[in-house]
Amino acid sequence: MSSQEEILSDGRFSCVARDPRFWEMPEKERKVKIDKRFRAMFHDKKFKLRYTVDKRGRPVNYTSTENLRKFYALSESDSDLSESDSKELAVKKKKKKKAKGKGEADS
């Protein structure tokens, strides 16, 4: 087999290297961006299916959630919001633990 450089150096295929239709898609653009309304599909049980065989009958052990993460990504503004939401939840949990600690000390 010929190497990639030999193929691209051939005059008949030189236009392939410069044509944007044949460029590899950037990783940032591969995944479809979804907003915060649909972020539940990454962790909701309704969207999770467990597969034991693939479409050709070979045994596999993966879930549909992995496919969702492969093809979809949260949009930048929503991922920032989800990070801030998780930080807020962590702060609330700490406050609850402190409140429980004080209540146990009083009794």
Phi, psi and omega in degrees: 000148179276150178280167182298322181294322180295321180293316182288334179282343177293133184299330181291333184247012183294331181289339180295323182293329183265346185278121182295342178295337184255003177287153176285142183288135178297148184297328179295329184266354183292318184273145177280130180277129177239157182264183188295341180296334185251010183290343179294338182292344178281336183230358181280141181291337180295331182266358186261117174242142180255124180260140176249335176226151177272187186292345178257004176091005179280142181290133177223165179221080177211170183242166179290339178298325178296322177294321179298316179293333180289323187255341184237150175218147175290144178294159186303314182293324180286324178293326175295319178296318181294324176295318179292325176297317180293325177294319179296319178296320179296319179295318180296321179296320179296320179295320179295319179296319179295320180295319178295319179298318178292321180294323178289325179292326180290327183270000000 
